[in-house]
Amino acid sequence: MDGGRRRLLRGAALMPLAVGAVTAATAATAATAATADVPDLPEVPAGRSPAQLAGDEAYWAAVAAQYDLGDEVVMLDNGYWGAMARPVLQAYTQATAEVNRGNAWFGRVAFPQRMREVQRQLAGFLGVGEDEVVLTRGATEALQALIGGYNRLRPGDQVLYADIDYDSTITAMRWLRARRGVEPVAIALPEPCGHAQVLETYAQALQRNPRLKLMLLTQVNHRNGMLLPVAEIAAMARARGVDVIVDAAHAIGQVETRIDALGADFAGINLHKWIGAPVGVGAMYVRRGRVADIDPYMGDPDRGIASRVHTGTANFAAFLALPAALAFHQRIGTAAKRARLLRLRDHWRDAVRALPGLQLLGPDEPRLSSAIASFRLSGQVTLEQNIGVARRLLEEHGVFTVHRDGLAHGACVRVTPGIFTAPAQMDRLVAGLRRLAGAA
């Protein structure tokens, strides 16, 4: 054996010790980076309830100062993804440099241990076991893997989805006809819709379709922002032997949610929306004891929940910045975020509620409400018309919103503030809506 090969083999034998030392050091560095700048955020004043804090403009201005945001438009499409706060961006930048410097060695040797620590922190945040959650590139990836992999369906069974569900999940539920030989059943939520009507709509669907085996529930939908009473609906489904997959993409970080309290054994989670992680970070939840009911992804060897989704080569740095996003989020708290977002939502809705040429969508009940809300100009229900409304808001008033399609009663325009949005920006929207509705 030549000297070069002996040196190579000797280095390989020593690698576990060296890697352990380096990984521990880099993990400590990452943990420090994840929390280093968070103390710059003001402490929540003692004794202040979330509702009281929601109106503290000085506090929320300090929160907004943690974000490096452009001023080209009034950004009211924060439901697409959440901007990273400065500490998260710094952690992401540092992790990107580290990944780039370490290259394949980092990806194959150092990253797996770091990833386990990230996953441990996420499980703790969600209140679930480490074996019940796996990181994905987003909620869509997780939900498609859950829907497509759910293996308890037999030909002739029924699966249920609603018009408020996400487009990609509706497509997956329909695809189950070809994949599993089942009958997809679609329902539409009334408009407007209150708590009792929501429950009655799902109760009737369960009663009318006795062959139902699987139901999709979107906790906060991306069309009109309704916060579905998932636990109550899931209880009705469970009493009839129907499993539930929850789309929690818009709920985690915006609504106080204990995954295990939803009454569903499967969920798709997004972490780059209301948690504020880098784009491309989500998770899949499968309750302990149910993983066998989801097929391993496309014939992968069975390795527990990790084999139920196959992400491939992910953005290592995005995952490594998740602890920084969780730390920043927890410094503010979900309850405070929700109260602030609802205050901003009510700010614009209350100001235009009486306009005769405007139809507000989504519920008025606080328990069914979220940051997301939608509207349409009276009688304008086509996709083309609502694209035009969103374009006019942008071009004439500098307010960026987004059209949404898919509701049974017609297309709409969605408005989504963020925790860094100021009331004055909502007033720009109000002024634009008054002009569009012919009131100014």
C-alpha beads as a LAMMPS data file, in Angstrom:
LAMMPS data file: protein, C-alpha beads

440 atoms
439 bonds

1 atom types
1 bond types

-500.0 500.0 xlo xhi
-500.0 500.0 ylo yhi
-500.0 500.0 zlo zhi

Masses

1 110.0

Atoms # bond

1 1 1 0.000 0.000 0.000
2 1 1 1.442 3.373 -0.986
3 1 1 1.916 6.204 1.521
4 1 1 -0.912 8.276 0.050
5 1 1 -3.495 5.536 0.588
6 1 1 -2.225 4.896 4.132
7 1 1 -2.632 8.592 4.980
8 1 1 -6.124 8.607 3.471
9 1 1 -7.255 5.559 5.453
10 1 1 -5.692 6.880 8.654
11 1 1 -7.581 10.170 8.139
12 1 1 -10.834 8.278 7.573
13 1 1 -10.341 6.321 10.790
14 1 1 -9.820 9.544 12.741
15 1 1 -12.741 11.358 11.069
16 1 1 -15.515 10.512 13.589
17 1 1 -13.555 12.144 16.438
18 1 1 -12.666 15.194 14.378
19 1 1 -16.145 15.557 12.974
20 1 1 -17.682 15.332 16.426
21 1 1 -15.481 18.130 17.697
22 1 1 -16.108 20.355 14.676
23 1 1 -19.855 19.654 14.687
24 1 1 -20.168 20.508 18.366
25 1 1 -18.328 23.759 17.809
26 1 1 -20.385 24.748 14.788
27 1 1 -23.615 23.782 16.555
28 1 1 -22.685 26.079 19.438
29 1 1 -21.927 28.861 16.970
30 1 1 -25.279 28.339 15.255
31 1 1 -27.160 28.364 18.557
32 1 1 -25.491 31.649 19.483
33 1 1 -26.284 33.145 16.070
34 1 1 -29.901 32.036 16.412
35 1 1 -30.498 34.150 19.505
36 1 1 -27.787 36.820 19.422
37 1 1 -29.900 39.700 18.108
38 1 1 -33.272 38.726 19.538
39 1 1 -32.732 40.685 22.812
40 1 1 -32.801 43.885 20.715
41 1 1 -36.540 43.339 20.476
42 1 1 -38.339 45.099 23.341
43 1 1 -39.727 42.955 26.100
44 1 1 -43.510 42.681 26.139
45 1 1 -44.602 45.115 28.869
46 1 1 -45.503 43.294 32.072
47 1 1 -49.177 42.844 32.745
48 1 1 -50.259 43.666 29.204
49 1 1 -52.723 41.284 27.631
50 1 1 -52.329 40.420 23.932
51 1 1 -55.376 42.574 23.163
52 1 1 -53.836 45.556 24.981
53 1 1 -50.462 45.021 23.317
54 1 1 -52.127 44.893 19.899
55 1 1 -52.719 48.641 20.050
56 1 1 -49.262 49.610 21.334
57 1 1 -47.918 51.273 18.188
58 1 1 -44.537 51.976 19.751
59 1 1 -44.013 48.284 20.456
60 1 1 -45.019 47.210 16.949
61 1 1 -42.876 49.923 15.397
62 1 1 -39.940 48.388 17.268
63 1 1 -40.924 44.989 15.900
64 1 1 -41.138 46.424 12.377
65 1 1 -37.657 47.908 12.817
66 1 1 -36.337 44.326 12.970
67 1 1 -37.271 43.854 9.309
68 1 1 -35.432 45.227 6.280
69 1 1 -38.387 45.847 3.998
70 1 1 -38.712 47.703 0.728
71 1 1 -41.035 50.673 0.360
72 1 1 -41.931 50.258 -3.313
73 1 1 -45.494 49.236 -2.397
74 1 1 -47.739 48.782 0.606
75 1 1 -47.189 45.045 1.027
76 1 1 -50.509 43.366 1.830
77 1 1 -49.755 39.929 0.404
78 1 1 -47.937 38.592 3.452
79 1 1 -49.808 35.304 3.146
80 1 1 -47.442 34.208 0.355
81 1 1 -44.497 33.958 2.702
82 1 1 -43.304 35.889 5.737
83 1 1 -40.293 38.143 5.466
84 1 1 -37.349 37.104 7.638
85 1 1 -36.599 39.314 10.610
86 1 1 -33.027 40.586 10.703
87 1 1 -31.759 37.972 13.225
88 1 1 -33.170 35.204 11.031
89 1 1 -31.631 36.671 7.901
90 1 1 -28.281 36.910 9.695
91 1 1 -28.498 33.267 10.798
92 1 1 -29.460 32.242 7.264
93 1 1 -26.580 34.212 5.757
94 1 1 -24.078 32.711 8.202
95 1 1 -25.390 29.211 7.567
96 1 1 -25.215 29.734 3.798
97 1 1 -21.555 30.707 4.093
98 1 1 -20.848 27.706 6.314
99 1 1 -22.580 25.281 3.944
100 1 1 -20.749 26.752 0.972
101 1 1 -17.406 26.541 2.769
102 1 1 -17.928 22.944 3.915
103 1 1 -19.462 21.761 0.645
104 1 1 -20.038 17.994 0.367
105 1 1 -18.229 17.250 3.639
106 1 1 -20.626 19.530 5.474
107 1 1 -23.663 18.048 3.726
108 1 1 -22.734 14.427 4.332
109 1 1 -21.006 14.563 7.703
110 1 1 -21.726 17.707 9.716
111 1 1 -25.241 18.553 8.544
112 1 1 -27.111 15.396 9.687
113 1 1 -26.253 15.988 13.356
114 1 1 -27.144 19.666 13.075
115 1 1 -30.406 18.712 11.387
116 1 1 -31.338 16.413 14.266
117 1 1 -30.947 19.330 16.675
118 1 1 -33.133 21.545 14.475
119 1 1 -35.774 18.835 14.354
120 1 1 -35.599 18.423 18.136
121 1 1 -36.256 22.126 18.609
122 1 1 -39.154 22.066 16.150
123 1 1 -40.747 19.092 17.897
124 1 1 -40.492 20.923 21.202
125 1 1 -42.077 24.029 19.713
126 1 1 -44.966 22.031 18.242
127 1 1 -45.395 19.947 21.397
128 1 1 -44.943 16.630 19.591
129 1 1 -42.434 13.788 19.675
130 1 1 -39.298 13.947 17.567
131 1 1 -40.468 10.780 15.830
132 1 1 -43.762 12.461 14.871
133 1 1 -42.412 15.285 12.721
134 1 1 -40.059 15.600 9.767
135 1 1 -38.907 18.730 7.957
136 1 1 -40.049 19.374 4.388
137 1 1 -39.772 22.214 1.887
138 1 1 -43.266 23.413 2.757
139 1 1 -46.790 22.393 3.660
140 1 1 -47.658 21.480 0.067
141 1 1 -44.915 18.857 -0.100
142 1 1 -46.032 17.431 3.238
143 1 1 -49.732 17.362 2.367
144 1 1 -49.254 15.786 -1.037
145 1 1 -47.136 13.060 0.556
146 1 1 -49.813 12.447 3.205
147 1 1 -52.734 12.418 0.778
148 1 1 -50.996 10.334 -1.861
149 1 1 -49.462 7.979 0.697
150 1 1 -52.592 7.355 2.803
151 1 1 -53.077 3.620 2.270
152 1 1 -56.267 2.778 4.187
153 1 1 -58.501 3.569 1.211
154 1 1 -60.230 0.885 -0.825
155 1 1 -62.058 1.146 -4.146
156 1 1 -65.492 2.644 -3.563
157 1 1 -64.502 4.635 -0.480
158 1 1 -65.092 8.390 -0.445
159 1 1 -62.749 11.287 0.364
160 1 1 -63.917 14.822 1.181
161 1 1 -62.538 18.299 0.446
162 1 1 -64.001 21.816 0.371
163 1 1 -63.829 24.865 -1.864
164 1 1 -61.748 26.670 0.768
165 1 1 -58.953 24.071 0.597
166 1 1 -55.658 24.761 -1.155
167 1 1 -55.449 24.144 -4.893
168 1 1 -52.631 21.582 -4.744
169 1 1 -54.364 19.586 -2.022
170 1 1 -57.644 19.587 -3.951
171 1 1 -55.742 18.249 -6.952
172 1 1 -54.226 15.512 -4.781
173 1 1 -57.617 14.539 -3.338
174 1 1 -59.066 14.272 -6.843
175 1 1 -56.053 12.221 -7.941
176 1 1 -56.994 9.588 -5.364
177 1 1 -59.670 8.432 -7.809
178 1 1 -56.958 7.195 -10.152
179 1 1 -54.529 6.156 -7.404
180 1 1 -56.891 4.397 -4.989
181 1 1 -60.159 3.974 -6.920
182 1 1 -62.108 6.190 -4.538
183 1 1 -64.829 8.798 -5.052
184 1 1 -63.782 12.394 -4.302
185 1 1 -66.602 14.458 -2.773
186 1 1 -66.518 18.276 -2.890
187 1 1 -68.462 20.620 -0.619
188 1 1 -68.797 24.413 -0.560
189 1 1 -68.909 26.519 2.588
190 1 1 -71.779 29.035 2.774
191 1 1 -70.975 32.692 2.194
192 1 1 -71.042 34.351 4.671
193 1 1 -70.504 31.548 7.159
194 1 1 -70.693 31.415 10.954
195 1 1 -69.507 28.817 13.450
196 1 1 -72.807 26.902 13.568
197 1 1 -73.049 26.879 9.771
198 1 1 -69.522 25.510 9.421
199 1 1 -70.251 22.619 11.769
200 1 1 -73.587 21.927 10.112
201 1 1 -72.013 21.890 6.642
202 1 1 -69.484 19.235 7.654
203 1 1 -72.041 17.281 9.703
204 1 1 -74.324 17.061 6.677
205 1 1 -71.422 16.003 4.469
206 1 1 -70.593 13.177 6.874
207 1 1 -74.217 12.090 7.017
208 1 1 -74.777 12.211 3.248
209 1 1 -71.619 10.253 2.430
210 1 1 -71.516 7.109 4.584
211 1 1 -68.549 5.699 2.638
212 1 1 -66.269 8.566 3.691
213 1 1 -62.878 7.399 4.952
214 1 1 -60.698 10.496 4.647
215 1 1 -61.327 14.226 5.062
216 1 1 -59.130 17.241 4.315
217 1 1 -59.495 20.226 6.663
218 1 1 -57.714 23.544 6.152
219 1 1 -57.245 25.219 9.511
220 1 1 -56.834 28.731 8.056
221 1 1 -57.637 28.888 4.375
222 1 1 -55.768 31.041 1.873
223 1 1 -58.869 32.293 0.054
224 1 1 -60.951 34.139 2.671
225 1 1 -58.975 33.425 5.847
226 1 1 -61.589 31.454 7.782
227 1 1 -60.183 29.756 10.887
228 1 1 -61.924 26.408 10.776
229 1 1 -62.951 24.770 14.110
230 1 1 -60.824 21.762 13.235
231 1 1 -61.023 19.969 16.588
232 1 1 -64.836 19.988 16.561
233 1 1 -65.085 18.793 12.976
234 1 1 -62.391 16.159 13.522
235 1 1 -64.321 14.819 16.519
236 1 1 -67.401 14.345 14.329
237 1 1 -65.267 12.611 11.709
238 1 1 -63.560 10.372 14.254
239 1 1 -66.961 9.245 15.607
240 1 1 -67.723 7.916 12.118
241 1 1 -64.321 6.308 11.583
242 1 1 -63.115 9.022 9.193
243 1 1 -59.471 10.079 9.275
244 1 1 -58.515 13.752 8.930
245 1 1 -55.519 15.385 7.273
246 1 1 -55.062 18.990 8.419
247 1 1 -53.559 21.729 6.297
248 1 1 -52.025 23.900 9.039
249 1 1 -49.921 26.019 6.673
250 1 1 -51.479 29.357 7.670
251 1 1 -52.183 28.451 11.287
252 1 1 -48.774 27.653 12.775
253 1 1 -47.373 30.933 14.098
254 1 1 -50.637 32.830 13.640
255 1 1 -52.986 30.786 15.824
256 1 1 -52.299 29.096 19.163
257 1 1 -52.176 25.513 17.912
258 1 1 -51.238 22.334 19.699
259 1 1 -51.034 19.822 16.902
260 1 1 -52.021 16.947 19.158
261 1 1 -55.129 18.859 20.296
262 1 1 -56.577 19.122 16.795
263 1 1 -57.874 15.570 16.921
264 1 1 -56.220 14.697 13.623
265 1 1 -53.375 12.254 13.165
266 1 1 -51.846 13.889 10.084
267 1 1 -50.895 17.489 9.284
268 1 1 -48.892 19.569 6.846
269 1 1 -47.101 22.584 8.335
270 1 1 -45.521 25.700 6.885
271 1 1 -42.692 27.501 8.678
272 1 1 -41.842 30.219 6.141
273 1 1 -45.201 31.968 6.448
274 1 1 -46.114 33.026 9.993
275 1 1 -42.994 31.702 11.744
276 1 1 -40.752 33.660 9.357
277 1 1 -38.190 30.992 8.481
278 1 1 -36.394 31.234 5.122
279 1 1 -38.476 30.233 2.111
280 1 1 -38.479 26.466 1.685
281 1 1 -39.072 25.256 5.254
282 1 1 -42.095 23.235 6.327
283 1 1 -42.890 20.027 8.175
284 1 1 -45.064 16.935 8.142
285 1 1 -46.724 15.560 11.269
286 1 1 -47.872 11.958 11.742
287 1 1 -49.118 10.937 15.178
288 1 1 -47.140 8.158 16.815
289 1 1 -48.618 4.783 15.888
290 1 1 -50.064 5.970 12.554
291 1 1 -46.980 6.105 10.358
292 1 1 -47.736 2.675 8.859
293 1 1 -50.935 4.129 7.370
294 1 1 -48.831 6.363 5.097
295 1 1 -46.829 4.545 2.441
296 1 1 -43.097 5.172 2.263
297 1 1 -42.528 7.636 -0.536
298 1 1 -42.367 5.888 -3.941
299 1 1 -40.938 2.648 -2.564
300 1 1 -38.332 4.152 -0.206
301 1 1 -37.086 1.765 2.512
302 1 1 -39.163 2.148 5.668
303 1 1 -37.321 4.458 8.094
304 1 1 -40.289 5.767 10.034
305 1 1 -41.741 9.183 9.290
306 1 1 -38.558 10.284 7.497
307 1 1 -39.304 7.873 4.641
308 1 1 -42.849 9.216 4.112
309 1 1 -41.518 12.232 2.227
310 1 1 -38.491 12.464 -0.061
311 1 1 -37.258 16.012 -0.307
312 1 1 -33.919 15.259 -1.931
313 1 1 -31.156 17.835 -1.591
314 1 1 -32.735 20.602 0.446
315 1 1 -31.557 24.113 1.221
316 1 1 -29.343 23.199 4.188
317 1 1 -28.975 26.792 5.326
318 1 1 -32.733 27.400 5.354
319 1 1 -33.265 24.495 7.734
320 1 1 -30.347 25.592 9.923
321 1 1 -31.885 29.073 10.289
322 1 1 -35.137 27.655 11.667
323 1 1 -34.037 27.897 15.340
324 1 1 -33.447 31.630 14.856
325 1 1 -36.954 32.004 13.405
326 1 1 -38.477 30.053 16.291
327 1 1 -36.574 32.170 18.813
328 1 1 -37.709 35.433 17.240
329 1 1 -41.292 34.224 16.991
330 1 1 -41.373 33.085 20.607
331 1 1 -39.972 36.413 21.790
332 1 1 -43.192 38.024 20.521
333 1 1 -45.518 35.067 21.054
334 1 1 -48.330 33.636 18.985
335 1 1 -51.060 35.228 21.091
336 1 1 -49.590 38.714 20.641
337 1 1 -49.128 38.152 16.906
338 1 1 -52.700 36.982 16.502
339 1 1 -54.131 39.937 18.445
340 1 1 -52.118 42.413 16.363
341 1 1 -53.032 40.803 13.056
342 1 1 -56.731 40.728 13.930
343 1 1 -56.544 44.397 14.904
344 1 1 -55.056 45.248 11.502
345 1 1 -57.665 43.097 9.753
346 1 1 -60.506 44.819 11.609
347 1 1 -58.941 48.236 10.924
348 1 1 -59.536 48.029 7.201
349 1 1 -62.703 45.913 7.251
350 1 1 -64.520 48.171 9.707
351 1 1 -63.593 51.244 7.669
352 1 1 -65.166 49.912 4.457
353 1 1 -67.928 47.699 5.843
354 1 1 -70.716 50.144 4.938
355 1 1 -69.568 50.740 1.348
356 1 1 -72.483 49.663 -0.887
357 1 1 -70.250 48.607 -3.761
358 1 1 -68.069 46.228 -1.743
359 1 1 -68.620 42.687 -0.482
360 1 1 -66.493 41.548 2.457
361 1 1 -65.753 37.831 2.572
362 1 1 -64.761 35.684 5.500
363 1 1 -66.322 35.471 8.944
364 1 1 -67.003 38.297 11.365
365 1 1 -66.723 36.046 14.438
366 1 1 -63.278 36.498 16.057
367 1 1 -62.975 32.757 16.758
368 1 1 -63.220 32.089 13.020
369 1 1 -60.994 34.992 11.951
370 1 1 -57.349 35.300 10.964
371 1 1 -55.042 37.915 9.459
372 1 1 -56.266 36.902 6.009
373 1 1 -59.461 38.457 4.682
374 1 1 -60.875 38.997 1.226
375 1 1 -63.317 41.166 -0.686
376 1 1 -64.849 41.548 -4.079
377 1 1 -66.567 44.469 -5.759
378 1 1 -70.299 43.799 -5.903
379 1 1 -71.183 41.548 -8.806
380 1 1 -67.572 41.028 -9.875
381 1 1 -67.085 37.298 -9.394
382 1 1 -64.882 36.285 -12.322
383 1 1 -61.156 35.687 -12.030
384 1 1 -60.422 38.288 -14.716
385 1 1 -62.401 40.955 -12.891
386 1 1 -60.583 40.357 -9.618
387 1 1 -57.196 40.316 -11.322
388 1 1 -58.175 43.719 -12.621
389 1 1 -59.163 44.992 -9.151
390 1 1 -55.834 43.899 -7.666
391 1 1 -54.015 45.538 -10.581
392 1 1 -55.844 48.832 -10.047
393 1 1 -55.017 48.836 -6.330
394 1 1 -51.364 48.438 -7.242
395 1 1 -51.155 50.831 -10.168
396 1 1 -53.413 53.591 -8.826
397 1 1 -52.757 53.353 -5.080
398 1 1 -49.454 51.494 -4.627
399 1 1 -51.142 48.728 -2.600
400 1 1 -50.096 45.160 -3.369
401 1 1 -52.776 42.499 -2.858
402 1 1 -53.458 39.255 -4.711
403 1 1 -56.461 37.764 -6.493
404 1 1 -57.725 34.361 -5.389
405 1 1 -59.909 31.902 -7.280
406 1 1 -61.681 28.687 -6.328
407 1 1 -64.451 29.759 -3.955
408 1 1 -67.790 28.345 -5.073
409 1 1 -69.346 31.828 -4.960
410 1 1 -66.692 33.521 -7.082
411 1 1 -63.174 34.906 -7.193
412 1 1 -61.962 37.597 -4.808
413 1 1 -59.021 39.777 -3.792
414 1 1 -57.056 38.777 -0.688
415 1 1 -55.616 41.214 1.849
416 1 1 -52.975 40.006 4.311
417 1 1 -51.087 42.348 6.665
418 1 1 -47.986 41.281 8.577
419 1 1 -46.836 42.057 12.107
420 1 1 -44.680 44.831 10.627
421 1 1 -47.638 46.501 8.889
422 1 1 -48.616 49.955 10.172
423 1 1 -52.207 51.246 10.460
424 1 1 -51.313 54.034 8.025
425 1 1 -50.630 51.381 5.398
426 1 1 -54.062 49.880 5.989
427 1 1 -55.477 53.375 5.487
428 1 1 -53.898 53.414 2.000
429 1 1 -55.891 50.286 1.234
430 1 1 -59.074 51.843 2.623
431 1 1 -58.629 54.924 0.435
432 1 1 -58.117 52.718 -2.605
433 1 1 -61.197 50.637 -1.868
434 1 1 -63.324 53.763 -1.461
435 1 1 -62.250 54.909 -4.915
436 1 1 -62.822 51.504 -6.470
437 1 1 -66.266 51.198 -4.881
438 1 1 -67.218 54.666 -6.103
439 1 1 -67.397 56.245 -2.647
440 1 1 -64.587 58.779 -3.162

Bonds

1 1 1 2
2 1 2 3
3 1 3 4
4 1 4 5
5 1 5 6
6 1 6 7
7 1 7 8
8 1 8 9
9 1 9 10
10 1 10 11
11 1 11 12
12 1 12 13
13 1 13 14
14 1 14 15
15 1 15 16
16 1 16 17
17 1 17 18
18 1 18 19
19 1 19 20
20 1 20 21
21 1 21 22
22 1 22 23
23 1 23 24
24 1 24 25
25 1 25 26
26 1 26 27
27 1 27 28
28 1 28 29
29 1 29 30
30 1 30 31
31 1 31 32
32 1 32 33
33 1 33 34
34 1 34 35
35 1 35 36
36 1 36 37
37 1 37 38
38 1 38 39
39 1 39 40
40 1 40 41
41 1 41 42
42 1 42 43
43 1 43 44
44 1 44 45
45 1 45 46
46 1 46 47
47 1 47 48
48 1 48 49
49 1 49 50
50 1 50 51
51 1 51 52
52 1 52 53
53 1 53 54
54 1 54 55
55 1 55 56
56 1 56 57
57 1 57 58
58 1 58 59
59 1 59 60
60 1 60 61
61 1 61 62
62 1 62 63
63 1 63 64
64 1 64 65
65 1 65 66
66 1 66 67
67 1 67 68
68 1 68 69
69 1 69 70
70 1 70 71
71 1 71 72
72 1 72 73
73 1 73 74
74 1 74 75
75 1 75 76
76 1 76 77
77 1 77 78
78 1 78 79
79 1 79 80
80 1 80 81
81 1 81 82
82 1 82 83
83 1 83 84
84 1 84 85
85 1 85 86
86 1 86 87
87 1 87 88
88 1 88 89
89 1 89 90
90 1 90 91
91 1 91 92
92 1 92 93
93 1 93 94
94 1 94 95
95 1 95 96
96 1 96 97
97 1 97 98
98 1 98 99
99 1 99 100
100 1 100 101
101 1 101 102
102 1 102 103
103 1 103 104
104 1 104 105
105 1 105 106
106 1 106 107
107 1 107 108
108 1 108 109
109 1 109 110
110 1 110 111
111 1 111 112
112 1 112 113
113 1 113 114
114 1 114 115
115 1 115 116
116 1 116 117
117 1 117 118
118 1 118 119
119 1 119 120
120 1 120 121
121 1 121 122
122 1 122 123
123 1 123 124
124 1 124 125
125 1 125 126
126 1 126 127
127 1 127 128
128 1 128 129
129 1 129 130
130 1 130 131
131 1 131 132
132 1 132 133
133 1 133 134
134 1 134 135
135 1 135 136
136 1 136 137
137 1 137 138
138 1 138 139
139 1 139 140
140 1 140 141
141 1 141 142
142 1 142 143
143 1 143 144
144 1 144 145
145 1 145 146
146 1 146 147
147 1 147 148
148 1 148 149
149 1 149 150
150 1 150 151
151 1 151 152
152 1 152 153
153 1 153 154
154 1 154 155
155 1 155 156
156 1 156 157
157 1 157 158
158 1 158 159
159 1 159 160
160 1 160 161
161 1 161 162
162 1 162 163
163 1 163 164
164 1 164 165
165 1 165 166
166 1 166 167
167 1 167 168
168 1 168 169
169 1 169 170
170 1 170 171
171 1 171 172
172 1 172 173
173 1 173 174
174 1 174 175
175 1 175 176
176 1 176 177
177 1 177 178
178 1 178 179
179 1 179 180
180 1 180 181
181 1 181 182
182 1 182 183
183 1 183 184
184 1 184 185
185 1 185 186
186 1 186 187
187 1 187 188
188 1 188 189
189 1 189 190
190 1 190 191
191 1 191 192
192 1 192 193
193 1 193 194
194 1 194 195
195 1 195 196
196 1 196 197
197 1 197 198
198 1 198 199
199 1 199 200
200 1 200 201
201 1 201 202
202 1 202 203
203 1 203 204
204 1 204 205
205 1 205 206
206 1 206 207
207 1 207 208
208 1 208 209
209 1 209 210
210 1 210 211
211 1 211 212
212 1 212 213
213 1 213 214
214 1 214 215
215 1 215 216
216 1 216 217
217 1 217 218
218 1 218 219
219 1 219 220
220 1 220 221
221 1 221 222
222 1 222 223
223 1 223 224
224 1 224 225
225 1 225 226
226 1 226 227
227 1 227 228
228 1 228 229
229 1 229 230
230 1 230 231
231 1 231 232
232 1 232 233
233 1 233 234
234 1 234 235
235 1 235 236
236 1 236 237
237 1 237 238
238 1 238 239
239 1 239 240
240 1 240 241
241 1 241 242
242 1 242 243
243 1 243 244
244 1 244 245
245 1 245 246
246 1 246 247
247 1 247 248
248 1 248 249
249 1 249 250
250 1 250 251
251 1 251 252
252 1 252 253
253 1 253 254
254 1 254 255
255 1 255 256
256 1 256 257
257 1 257 258
258 1 258 259
259 1 259 260
260 1 260 261
261 1 261 262
262 1 262 263
263 1 263 264
264 1 264 265
265 1 265 266
266 1 266 267
267 1 267 268
268 1 268 269
269 1 269 270
270 1 270 271
271 1 271 272
272 1 272 273
273 1 273 274
274 1 274 275
275 1 275 276
276 1 276 277
277 1 277 278
278 1 278 279
279 1 279 280
280 1 280 281
281 1 281 282
282 1 282 283
283 1 283 284
284 1 284 285
285 1 285 286
286 1 286 287
287 1 287 288
288 1 288 289
289 1 289 290
290 1 290 291
291 1 291 292
292 1 292 293
293 1 293 294
294 1 294 295
295 1 295 296
296 1 296 297
297 1 297 298
298 1 298 299
299 1 299 300
300 1 300 301
301 1 301 302
302 1 302 303
303 1 303 304
304 1 304 305
305 1 305 306
306 1 306 307
307 1 307 308
308 1 308 309
309 1 309 310
310 1 310 311
311 1 311 312
312 1 312 313
313 1 313 314
314 1 314 315
315 1 315 316
316 1 316 317
317 1 317 318
318 1 318 319
319 1 319 320
320 1 320 321
321 1 321 322
322 1 322 323
323 1 323 324
324 1 324 325
325 1 325 326
326 1 326 327
327 1 327 328
328 1 328 329
329 1 329 330
330 1 330 331
331 1 331 332
332 1 332 333
333 1 333 334
334 1 334 335
335 1 335 336
336 1 336 337
337 1 337 338
338 1 338 339
339 1 339 340
340 1 340 341
341 1 341 342
342 1 342 343
343 1 343 344
344 1 344 345
345 1 345 346
346 1 346 347
347 1 347 348
348 1 348 349
349 1 349 350
350 1 350 351
351 1 351 352
352 1 352 353
353 1 353 354
354 1 354 355
355 1 355 356
356 1 356 357
357 1 357 358
358 1 358 359
359 1 359 360
360 1 360 361
361 1 361 362
362 1 362 363
363 1 363 364
364 1 364 365
365 1 365 366
366 1 366 367
367 1 367 368
368 1 368 369
369 1 369 370
370 1 370 371
371 1 371 372
372 1 372 373
373 1 373 374
374 1 374 375
375 1 375 376
376 1 376 377
377 1 377 378
378 1 378 379
379 1 379 380
380 1 380 381
381 1 381 382
382 1 382 383
383 1 383 384
384 1 384 385
385 1 385 386
386 1 386 387
387 1 387 388
388 1 388 389
389 1 389 390
390 1 390 391
391 1 391 392
392 1 392 393
393 1 393 394
394 1 394 395
395 1 395 396
396 1 396 397
397 1 397 398
398 1 398 399
399 1 399 400
400 1 400 401
401 1 401 402
402 1 402 403
403 1 403 404
404 1 404 405
405 1 405 406
406 1 406 407
407 1 407 408
408 1 408 409
409 1 409 410
410 1 410 411
411 1 411 412
412 1 412 413
413 1 413 414
414 1 414 415
415 1 415 416
416 1 416 417
417 1 417 418
418 1 418 419
419 1 419 420
420 1 420 421
421 1 421 422
422 1 422 423
423 1 423 424
424 1 424 425
425 1 425 426
426 1 426 427
427 1 427 428
428 1 428 429
429 1 429 430
430 1 430 431
431 1 431 432
432 1 432 433
433 1 433 434
434 1 434 435
435 1 435 436
436 1 436 437
437 1 437 438
438 1 438 439
439 1 439 440
